Amino acid sequence: MASLLTLALISELRGIVGERGLITAANQLQTYECDGLTAFRIPPLAVLLPESTKQVQGILRICDRERIPFVGRGAGTGLSGGALPSENSLVISLARMNRILNIDIPNQQITVQPGVINANVTAAVSPQGYFYAPDPSSQTVCSIGGNIAENAGGAHCLKYGFTVTHILELTVVLPNGDIATFGSKTLDTPGYDLSGVFVGSEGTLGIATEATLRIVRKPETIQVILAAFDTISSAAQSVSDVIASGLLPAAMEIMDRLSIEAAEISVHPNYPSCEALLLIELDGPEVEVNLQMTSVIEICKKNAAWETRLAVDEKARFLVWKGRKAAFAAAGRLSPNYIVQDGVIPRTSLPTVLQQLNAMAAKEGLRVTNVFHAGDGNLHPIVLYDRDNPGEEERAIDLSLRILEVCVQAGGSITGEHGVGREKQCSMSYMFADPDLETMQRVRRAFDPLNLANPEKIFPTPRLCGERSRGAYAPHPIETSGIAEVF
Ligand SMILES: Cc1cc2nc3c(=O)[nH]c(=O)nc-3n(C[C@H](O)[C@H](O)[C@H](O)COP(=O)(O)OP(=O)(O)OC[C@H]3O[C@@H](n4cnc5c(N)ncnc54)[C@H](O)[C@@H]3O)c2cc1C
């Protein structure tokens, strides 16, 4: 189990990262006691800010020797408590490992340190006509390391794929301090796909210290249409009809009235005032985009869109996306506190699931606003509440978790892109049977037999989840001989 930090250990850690790289003052540690999910807070023992793979290695060697848990942290924008410290853990902030190491345009790749901000990757290759496709709404602040750990998505992942499809090679410091390379800079690598295993592992398999990312040529033409509807059902039907017609837009997003209003107050995107706004972006050769846009407009009109507005120039498109990407933060204009949920459902279930969610919210006396990556069925219900009203936070947390049960019952998933973290670990057994979870645990233990890397995340534990820690099948014993017990 973890030891508390002794003066000798503090001095050893300072020897690795230098005076500037170690934070132990209680008031400064407060910044690191939670991520974007502020309902959960645990102060870390100390925060380390390494600047190189070697320094990360030095820290993890000490953690391994002293059995100290550690939690990697990028920009702390995670919404599932992934970067929440564990009891008696160190936080390793990768914020100072923020250099772009190499740009290789002929091979369409870029190598970066994990603390590089997502939007800075596109900024670095944009002059050469390229972009980095995964575009979480938090892209101006979140880090590539955090994106890798969460397999981050974004509006344009409908066409271009999630983070996992854009990772070529990773340098990872394993929990015992060994440095490993997963994947390769070439397109096909023999052996197990360890890069695929690492992406989405939420900091539980080690710390990524370098990543080579695939970049994509900018399309010749981009057009975005805003279609205004009187009901979410008509907007959702349009999404299904567009996909059924054989088109693959770059992005398809829906915002409900409350989200539209919040975005409007916050960044003034000048959206139509409606019950449901559908944003569809098409990209590609100009002739093709023009033709496809005609079909998209026809489909929207057939589903009773009463306004279809085209944003063709860069300034107009920028404003459209600025409004959509501001939607989570703008929820702060509607309520002092909120929880952003992240379920996935089959696209076609959107209207029925939303009816269910609205009924559940009304019963709890809470408001829920919705924005969706509608093309891939990824819902983001935002549960609004006021922490100062006794019991309201607990009801909001409970409602947000019950929303996930509804998603799973509809044939979906408990997370599309924000990860499981601390928030949803007790919901894993809605989706996975014991053998599924055990298999994942075995993978985790192969990397981290001492359970030091971001412990108490992802997996349901009896301590945190009680009966809900069990999966759908009858439990059977886990082989733990020679390796540390995880729970
Ligand atoms: C306003 C807002 C909008 C958002 N929109 C989206 C969205 O559209 N799509 C989306 O996918 N997410 C979205 N998010 C969630 C969040 O931004 C993403 O999960 C993002 O990938 C987290 O990056 P980060 O650098 O902040 O990581 P953090 O929050 O610091 O950490 C996230 C996880 O990554 C681990 N980690 C961080 N760095 C490393 C590393 N180098 N090696 C190993 N593990 C590491 C941490 O331990 C933690 O488990 C949004 C968040 C906010 C606040």
The ligand as an SDF file (V2000), in Angstrom:
LIG
                    3D

 53 58  0  0  0  0  0  0  0  0999 V2000
  -15.9380   21.9570  -22.2780 C   0  0  0  0  0  0  0  0  0  0  0  0
  -15.4800   20.5510  -22.5300 C   0  0  0  0  0  0  0  0  0  0  0  0
  -15.7610   19.9420  -23.7440 C   0  0  0  0  0  0  0  0  0  0  0  0
  -15.3310   18.6360  -23.9890 C   0  0  0  0  0  0  0  0  0  0  0  0
  -15.5950   18.0630  -25.2050 N   0  0  0  0  0  0  0  0  0  0  0  0
  -15.1330   16.8340  -25.4730 C   0  0  0  0  0  0  0  0  0  0  0  0
  -15.3630   16.2390  -26.7520 C   0  0  0  0  0  0  0  0  0  0  0  0
  -15.9800   16.8300  -27.6400 O   0  0  0  0  0  0  0  0  0  0  0  0
  -14.8560   15.0140  -26.9720 N   0  0  0  0  0  0  0  0  0  0  0  0
  -14.1470   14.3340  -26.0100 C   0  0  0  0  0  0  0  0  0  0  0  0
  -13.7060   13.2320  -26.2920 O   0  0  0  0  0  0  0  0  0  0  0  0
  -13.9390   14.8570  -24.7980 N   0  0  0  0  0  0  0  0  0  0  0  0
  -14.4000   16.0890  -24.5030 C   0  0  0  0  0  0  0  0  0  0  0  0
  -14.1770   16.6370  -23.2740 N   0  0  0  0  0  0  0  0  0  0  0  0
  -13.4830   15.8500  -22.2460 C   0  0  0  0  0  0  0  0  0  0  0  0
  -11.9440   16.0530  -22.2060 C   0  0  0  0  0  0  0  0  0  0  0  0
  -11.5940   17.3120  -22.7530 O   0  0  0  0  0  0  0  0  0  0  0  0
  -11.2510   14.9270  -22.9570 C   0  0  0  0  0  0  0  0  0  0  0  0
  -11.4620   13.7040  -22.2750 O   0  0  0  0  0  0  0  0  0  0  0  0
   -9.7470   15.1280  -23.1300 C   0  0  0  0  0  0  0  0  0  0  0  0
   -9.2350   14.0880  -23.9120 O   0  0  0  0  0  0  0  0  0  0  0  0
   -8.9900   15.1660  -21.7990 C   0  0  0  0  0  0  0  0  0  0  0  0
   -7.7070   15.7000  -22.0530 O   0  0  0  0  0  0  0  0  0  0  0  0
   -6.8700   16.3500  -20.8660 P   0  0  0  0  0  0  0  0  0  0  0  0
   -5.5500   16.7360  -21.4020 O   0  0  0  0  0  0  0  0  0  0  0  0
   -7.6220   17.4200  -20.2070 O   0  0  0  0  0  0  0  0  0  0  0  0
   -6.6960   15.0960  -19.9030 O   0  0  0  0  0  0  0  0  0  0  0  0
   -6.9450   14.9690  -18.3380 P   0  0  0  0  0  0  0  0  0  0  0  0
   -8.3260   15.3320  -17.9840 O   0  0  0  0  0  0  0  0  0  0  0  0
   -5.8550   15.6500  -17.6080 O   0  0  0  0  0  0  0  0  0  0  0  0
   -6.7630   13.4010  -18.1530 O   0  0  0  0  0  0  0  0  0  0  0  0
   -7.6750   12.5150  -18.7370 C   0  0  0  0  0  0  0  0  0  0  0  0
   -7.1720   11.0840  -18.5170 C   0  0  0  0  0  0  0  0  0  0  0  0
   -5.9780   10.9120  -19.2450 O   0  0  0  0  0  0  0  0  0  0  0  0
   -4.9380   10.4160  -18.4140 C   0  0  0  0  0  0  0  0  0  0  0  0
   -3.7120   10.9880  -18.9570 N   0  0  0  0  0  0  0  0  0  0  0  0
   -3.4680   12.2880  -19.2460 C   0  0  0  0  0  0  0  0  0  0  0  0
   -2.2660   12.4050  -19.8320 N   0  0  0  0  0  0  0  0  0  0  0  0
   -1.7520   11.1580  -19.9260 C   0  0  0  0  0  0  0  0  0  0  0  0
   -0.5480   10.6230  -20.4500 C   0  0  0  0  0  0  0  0  0  0  0  0
    0.3840   11.3820  -21.0140 N   0  0  0  0  0  0  0  0  0  0  0  0
   -0.3520    9.2810  -20.3730 N   0  0  0  0  0  0  0  0  0  0  0  0
   -1.2750    8.4740  -19.8140 C   0  0  0  0  0  0  0  0  0  0  0  0
   -2.4330    8.9280  -19.2980 N   0  0  0  0  0  0  0  0  0  0  0  0
   -2.6630   10.2510  -19.3680 C   0  0  0  0  0  0  0  0  0  0  0  0
   -5.3390   10.8580  -17.0140 C   0  0  0  0  0  0  0  0  0  0  0  0
   -4.7780   10.0130  -16.0250 O   0  0  0  0  0  0  0  0  0  0  0  0
   -6.8400   10.7410  -17.0770 C   0  0  0  0  0  0  0  0  0  0  0  0
   -7.2280    9.4230  -16.8230 O   0  0  0  0  0  0  0  0  0  0  0  0
  -14.6190   17.9300  -22.9920 C   0  0  0  0  0  0  0  0  0  0  0  0
  -14.3370   18.5460  -21.7720 C   0  0  0  0  0  0  0  0  0  0  0  0
  -14.7640   19.8350  -21.5330 C   0  0  0  0  0  0  0  0  0  0  0  0
  -14.4410   20.4600  -20.2080 C   0  0  0  0  0  0  0  0  0  0  0  0
  1  2  1  0
  2  3  1  0
  2 52  2  0
  3  4  2  0
  4  5  1  0
  4 50  1  0
  5  6  2  0
  6  7  1  0
  6 13  1  0
  7  8  2  0
  7  9  1  0
  9 10  1  0
 10 11  2  0
 10 12  1  0
 12 13  2  0
 13 14  1  0
 14 15  1  0
 14 50  1  0
 15 16  1  0
 16 17  1  0
 16 18  1  0
 18 19  1  0
 18 20  1  0
 20 21  1  0
 20 22  1  0
 22 23  1  0
 23 24  1  0
 24 25  2  0
 24 26  1  0
 24 27  1  0
 27 28  1  0
 28 29  2  0
 28 30  1  0
 28 31  1  0
 31 32  1  0
 32 33  1  0
 33 34  1  0
 33 48  1  0
 34 35  1  0
 35 36  1  0
 35 46  1  0
 36 37  1  0
 36 45  1  0
 37 38  2  0
 38 39  1  0
 39 40  1  0
 39 45  2  0
 40 41  1  0
 40 42  2  0
 42 43  1  0
 43 44  2  0
 44 45  1  0
 46 47  1  0
 46 48  1  0
 48 49  1  0
 50 51  2  0
 51 52  1  0
 52 53  1  0
M  END
$$$$
